[in-house]
Amino acid sequence: FALIIQPKLLSLTLTNHPSNKTHSTTKTTPWTWPWT
């Protein structure tokens, strides 16, 4: 489940905020960790 959410969120953030890639990744990392 988490494996599907992680790439999906990363892809969404990359497409939505390509400039804020680093910021988005850092924010999604802790959010997806508990799911795993």
PDB file of N, H, CA, C and O in Angstrom:
ATOM      1  N   PHE A   1       0.836  -1.210   0.000  1.00  0.00           N
ATOM      2  CA  PHE A   1       0.000   0.000   0.000  1.00  0.00           C
ATOM      3  C   PHE A   1       0.869   1.259   0.000  1.00  0.00           C
ATOM      4  O   PHE A   1       0.681   2.169  -0.808  1.00  0.00           O
ATOM      5  N   ALA A   2       1.818   1.282   0.924  1.00  0.00           N
ATOM      6  H   ALA A   2       1.971   0.543   1.580  1.00  0.00           H
ATOM      7  CA  ALA A   2       2.723   2.439   1.029  1.00  0.00           C
ATOM      8  C   ALA A   2       3.569   2.578  -0.230  1.00  0.00           C
ATOM      9  O   ALA A   2       3.893   3.687  -0.655  1.00  0.00           O
ATOM     10  N   LEU A   3       3.920   1.445  -0.816  1.00  0.00           N
ATOM     11  H   LEU A   3       3.657   0.544  -0.470  1.00  0.00           H
ATOM     12  CA  LEU A   3       4.746   1.459  -2.028  1.00  0.00           C
ATOM     13  C   LEU A   3       4.017   2.140  -3.184  1.00  0.00           C
ATOM     14  O   LEU A   3       4.641   2.746  -4.055  1.00  0.00           O
ATOM     15  N   ILE A   4       2.696   2.031  -3.180  1.00  0.00           N
ATOM     16  H   ILE A   4       2.189   1.539  -2.472  1.00  0.00           H
ATOM     17  CA  ILE A   4       1.905   2.647  -4.255  1.00  0.00           C
ATOM     18  C   ILE A   4       1.695   4.136  -3.976  1.00  0.00           C
ATOM     19  O   ILE A   4       1.667   4.952  -4.897  1.00  0.00           O
ATOM     20  N   ILE A   5       1.548   4.479  -2.689  1.00  0.00           N
ATOM     21  H   ILE A   5       1.570   3.816  -1.940  1.00  0.00           H
ATOM     22  CA  ILE A   5       1.318   5.883  -2.316  1.00  0.00           C
ATOM     23  C   ILE A   5       2.579   6.712  -2.518  1.00  0.00           C
ATOM     24  O   ILE A   5       2.516   7.829  -3.031  1.00  0.00           O
ATOM     25  N   GLN A   6       3.716   6.169  -2.118  1.00  0.00           N
ATOM     26  H   GLN A   6       3.767   5.261  -1.701  1.00  0.00           H
ATOM     27  CA  GLN A   6       4.976   6.906  -2.224  1.00  0.00           C
ATOM     28  C   GLN A   6       5.262   7.382  -3.649  1.00  0.00           C
ATOM     29  O   GLN A   6       5.437   8.583  -3.854  1.00  0.00           O
ATOM     30  N   PRO A   7       5.316   6.494  -4.636  1.00  0.00           N
ATOM     31  CA  PRO A   7       5.603   6.912  -6.015  1.00  0.00           C
ATOM     32  C   PRO A   7       4.511   7.819  -6.575  1.00  0.00           C
ATOM     33  O   PRO A   7       4.788   8.712  -7.376  1.00  0.00           O
ATOM     34  N   LYS A   8       3.267   7.586  -6.151  1.00  0.00           N
ATOM     35  H   LYS A   8       3.042   6.861  -5.500  1.00  0.00           H
ATOM     36  CA  LYS A   8       2.155   8.381  -6.646  1.00  0.00           C
ATOM     37  C   LYS A   8       2.265   9.816  -6.132  1.00  0.00           C
ATOM     38  O   LYS A   8       2.061  10.769  -6.884  1.00  0.00           O
ATOM     39  N   LEU A   9       2.588   9.964  -4.845  1.00  0.00           N
ATOM     40  H   LEU A   9       2.754   9.190  -4.234  1.00  0.00           H
ATOM     41  CA  LEU A   9       2.739  11.290  -4.252  1.00  0.00           C
ATOM     42  C   LEU A   9       3.938  12.006  -4.840  1.00  0.00           C
ATOM     43  O   LEU A   9       3.880  13.200  -5.136  1.00  0.00           O
ATOM     44  N   LEU A  10       5.029  11.266  -5.007  1.00  0.00           N
ATOM     45  H   LEU A  10       5.077  10.297  -4.766  1.00  0.00           H
ATOM     46  CA  LEU A  10       6.242  11.854  -5.565  1.00  0.00           C
ATOM     47  C   LEU A  10       6.010  12.311  -6.996  1.00  0.00           C
ATOM     48  O   LEU A  10       6.481  13.374  -7.400  1.00  0.00           O
ATOM     49  N   SER A  11       5.291  11.513  -7.750  1.00  0.00           N
ATOM     50  H   SER A  11       4.909  10.650  -7.422  1.00  0.00           H
ATOM     51  CA  SER A  11       5.007  11.865  -9.140  1.00  0.00           C
ATOM     52  C   SER A  11       4.092  13.079  -9.216  1.00  0.00           C
ATOM     53  O   SER A  11       4.260  13.951 -10.068  1.00  0.00           O
ATOM     54  N   LEU A  12       3.120  13.120  -8.309  1.00  0.00           N
ATOM     55  H   LEU A  12       2.984  12.412  -7.616  1.00  0.00           H
ATOM     56  CA  LEU A  12       2.184  14.237  -8.277  1.00  0.00           C
ATOM     57  C   LEU A  12       2.892  15.526  -7.903  1.00  0.00           C
ATOM     58  O   LEU A  12       2.664  16.573  -8.510  1.00  0.00           O
ATOM     59  N   THR A  13       3.757  15.439  -6.893  1.00  0.00           N
ATOM     60  H   THR A  13       3.943  14.589  -6.401  1.00  0.00           H
ATOM     61  CA  THR A  13       4.484  16.622  -6.433  1.00  0.00           C
ATOM     62  C   THR A  13       5.480  17.084  -7.489  1.00  0.00           C
ATOM     63  O   THR A  13       5.686  18.283  -7.672  1.00  0.00           O
ATOM     64  N   LEU A  14       6.094  16.136  -8.179  1.00  0.00           N
ATOM     65  H   LEU A  14       5.926  15.162  -8.031  1.00  0.00           H
ATOM     66  CA  LEU A  14       7.061  16.474  -9.215  1.00  0.00           C
ATOM     67  C   LEU A  14       6.381  17.169 -10.393  1.00  0.00           C
ATOM     68  O   LEU A  14       6.943  18.083 -10.996  1.00  0.00           O
ATOM     69  N   THR A  15       5.179  16.729 -10.708  1.00  0.00           N
ATOM     70  H   THR A  15       4.723  15.986 -10.219  1.00  0.00           H
ATOM     71  CA  THR A  15       4.448  17.324 -11.823  1.00  0.00           C
ATOM     72  C   THR A  15       3.814  18.651 -11.408  1.00  0.00           C
ATOM     73  O   THR A  15       3.721  19.584 -12.205  1.00  0.00           O
ATOM     74  N   ASN A  16       3.381  18.717 -10.146  1.00  0.00           N
ATOM     75  H   ASN A  16       3.457  17.959  -9.499  1.00  0.00           H
ATOM     76  CA  ASN A  16       2.742  19.931  -9.656  1.00  0.00           C
ATOM     77  C   ASN A  16       3.760  21.003  -9.300  1.00  0.00           C
ATOM     78  O   ASN A  16       3.584  22.178  -9.619  1.00  0.00           O
ATOM     79  N   HIS A  17       4.832  20.577  -8.630  1.00  0.00           N
ATOM     80  H   HIS A  17       4.975  19.622  -8.370  1.00  0.00           H
ATOM     81  CA  HIS A  17       5.862  21.525  -8.213  1.00  0.00           C
ATOM     82  C   HIS A  17       7.252  21.014  -8.589  1.00  0.00           C
ATOM     83  O   HIS A  17       7.983  20.534  -7.723  1.00  0.00           O
ATOM     84  N   PRO A  18       7.624  21.108  -9.851  1.00  0.00           N
ATOM     85  CA  PRO A  18       8.944  20.644 -10.293  1.00  0.00           C
ATOM     86  C   PRO A  18      10.072  21.463  -9.681  1.00  0.00           C
ATOM     87  O   PRO A  18      11.177  20.962  -9.477  1.00  0.00           O
ATOM     88  N   SER A  19       9.783  22.725  -9.392  1.00  0.00           N
ATOM     89  H   SER A  19       8.885  23.133  -9.558  1.00  0.00           H
ATOM     90  CA  SER A  19      10.795  23.601  -8.805  1.00  0.00           C
ATOM     91  C   SER A  19      10.975  23.285  -7.327  1.00  0.00           C
ATOM     92  O   SER A  19      12.081  23.357  -6.792  1.00  0.00           O
ATOM     93  N   ASN A  20       9.863  22.932  -6.673  1.00  0.00           N
ATOM     94  H   ASN A  20       8.964  22.874  -7.108  1.00  0.00           H
ATOM     95  CA  ASN A  20       9.910  22.624  -5.249  1.00  0.00           C
ATOM     96  C   ASN A  20      10.059  21.120  -5.024  1.00  0.00           C
ATOM     97  O   ASN A  20       9.494  20.563  -4.082  1.00  0.00           O
ATOM     98  N   LYS A  21      10.823  20.474  -5.896  1.00  0.00           N
ATOM     99  H   LYS A  21      11.282  20.926  -6.661  1.00  0.00           H
ATOM    100  CA  LYS A  21      11.006  19.031  -5.805  1.00  0.00           C
ATOM    101  C   LYS A  21      11.588  18.637  -4.458  1.00  0.00           C
ATOM    102  O   LYS A  21      11.083  17.730  -3.796  1.00  0.00           O
ATOM    103  N   THR A  22      12.666  19.329  -4.049  1.00  0.00           N
ATOM    104  H   THR A  22      13.077  20.066  -4.587  1.00  0.00           H
ATOM    105  CA  THR A  22      13.331  19.009  -2.795  1.00  0.00           C
ATOM    106  C   THR A  22      12.393  19.239  -1.619  1.00  0.00           C
ATOM    107  O   THR A  22      12.323  18.421  -0.702  1.00  0.00           O
ATOM    108  N   HIS A  23      11.681  20.343  -1.649  1.00  0.00           N
ATOM    109  H   HIS A  23      11.739  21.008  -2.394  1.00  0.00           H
ATOM    110  CA  HIS A  23      10.774  20.681  -0.552  1.00  0.00           C
ATOM    111  C   HIS A  23       9.629  19.668  -0.458  1.00  0.00           C
ATOM    112  O   HIS A  23       9.234  19.257   0.634  1.00  0.00           O
ATOM    113  N   SER A  24       9.109  19.278  -1.611  1.00  0.00           N
ATOM    114  H   SER A  24       9.430  19.612  -2.497  1.00  0.00           H
ATOM    115  CA  SER A  24       7.998  18.336  -1.642  1.00  0.00           C
ATOM    116  C   SER A  24       8.438  16.952  -1.170  1.00  0.00           C
ATOM    117  O   SER A  24       7.724  16.285  -0.422  1.00  0.00           O
ATOM    118  N   THR A  25       9.618  16.531  -1.616  1.00  0.00           N
ATOM    119  H   THR A  25      10.197  17.073  -2.225  1.00  0.00           H
ATOM    120  CA  THR A  25      10.126  15.216  -1.247  1.00  0.00           C
ATOM    121  C   THR A  25      10.347  15.131   0.258  1.00  0.00           C
ATOM    122  O   THR A  25      10.023  14.118   0.878  1.00  0.00           O
ATOM    123  N   THR A  26      10.897  16.191   0.846  1.00  0.00           N
ATOM    124  H   THR A  26      11.160  17.014   0.341  1.00  0.00           H
ATOM    125  CA  THR A  26      11.159  16.203   2.280  1.00  0.00           C
ATOM    126  C   THR A  26       9.853  16.152   3.060  1.00  0.00           C
ATOM    127  O   THR A  26       9.784  15.549   4.130  1.00  0.00           O
ATOM    128  N   LYS A  27       8.827  16.784   2.520  1.00  0.00           N
ATOM    129  H   LYS A  27       8.883  17.273   1.650  1.00  0.00           H
ATOM    130  CA  LYS A  27       7.538  16.805   3.204  1.00  0.00           C
ATOM    131  C   LYS A  27       6.797  15.478   3.051  1.00  0.00           C
ATOM    132  O   LYS A  27       6.055  15.070   3.945  1.00  0.00           O
ATOM    133  N   THR A  28       6.998  14.809   1.922  1.00  0.00           N
ATOM    134  H   THR A  28       7.600  15.140   1.196  1.00  0.00           H
ATOM    135  CA  THR A  28       6.312  13.542   1.688  1.00  0.00           C
ATOM    136  C   THR A  28       7.029  12.377   2.371  1.00  0.00           C
ATOM    137  O   THR A  28       6.397  11.380   2.720  1.00  0.00           O
ATOM    138  N   THR A  29       8.333  12.498   2.561  1.00  0.00           N
ATOM    139  H   THR A  29       8.846  13.309   2.278  1.00  0.00           H
ATOM    140  CA  THR A  29       9.100  11.416   3.176  1.00  0.00           C
ATOM    141  C   THR A  29       8.552  11.039   4.556  1.00  0.00           C
ATOM    142  O   THR A  29       8.235   9.870   4.773  1.00  0.00           O
ATOM    143  N   PRO A  30       8.429  11.982   5.496  1.00  0.00           N
ATOM    144  CA  PRO A  30       7.917  11.642   6.828  1.00  0.00           C
ATOM    145  C   PRO A  30       6.445  11.232   6.794  1.00  0.00           C
ATOM    146  O   PRO A  30       5.972  10.496   7.660  1.00  0.00           O
ATOM    147  N   TRP A  31       5.736  11.718   5.787  1.00  0.00           N
ATOM    148  H   TRP A  31       6.121  12.316   5.084  1.00  0.00           H
ATOM    149  CA  TRP A  31       4.313  11.403   5.686  1.00  0.00           C
ATOM    150  C   TRP A  31       4.086   9.955   5.236  1.00  0.00           C
ATOM    151  O   TRP A  31       3.115   9.316   5.644  1.00  0.00           O
ATOM    152  N   THR A  32       4.987   9.447   4.395  1.00  0.00           N
ATOM    153  H   THR A  32       5.775   9.966   4.064  1.00  0.00           H
ATOM    154  CA  THR A  32       4.845   8.084   3.888  1.00  0.00           C
ATOM    155  C   THR A  32       5.537   7.068   4.794  1.00  0.00           C
ATOM    156  O   THR A  32       5.212   5.882   4.757  1.00  0.00           O
ATOM    157  N   TRP A  33       6.474   7.519   5.595  1.00  0.00           N
ATOM    158  H   TRP A  33       6.739   8.482   5.625  1.00  0.00           H
ATOM    159  CA  TRP A  33       7.190   6.608   6.494  1.00  0.00           C
ATOM    160  C   TRP A  33       6.246   5.845   7.426  1.00  0.00           C
ATOM    161  O   TRP A  33       6.321   4.618   7.492  1.00  0.00           O
ATOM    162  N   PRO A  34       5.367   6.532   8.141  1.00  0.00           N
ATOM    163  CA  PRO A  34       4.453   5.819   9.062  1.00  0.00           C
ATOM    164  C   PRO A  34       3.561   4.807   8.352  1.00  0.00           C
ATOM    165  O   PRO A  34       3.133   3.820   8.950  1.00  0.00           O
ATOM    166  N   TRP A  35       3.283   5.058   7.073  1.00  0.00           N
ATOM    167  H   TRP A  35       3.631   5.860   6.588  1.00  0.00           H
ATOM    168  CA  TRP A  35       2.453   4.130   6.316  1.00  0.00           C
ATOM    169  C   TRP A  35       3.160   2.798   6.104  1.00  0.00           C
ATOM    170  O   TRP A  35       2.524   1.746   6.051  1.00  0.00           O
ATOM    171  N   THR A  36       4.474   2.855   5.983  1.00  0.00           N
ATOM    172  H   THR A  36       4.991   3.709   6.026  1.00  0.00           H
ATOM    173  CA  THR A  36       5.237   1.644   5.749  1.00  0.00           C
ATOM    174  C   THR A  36       5.244   0.803   7.023  1.00  0.00           C
ATOM    175  O   THR A  36       5.839  -0.275   7.048  1.00  0.00           O
TER     176      THR A  36
END
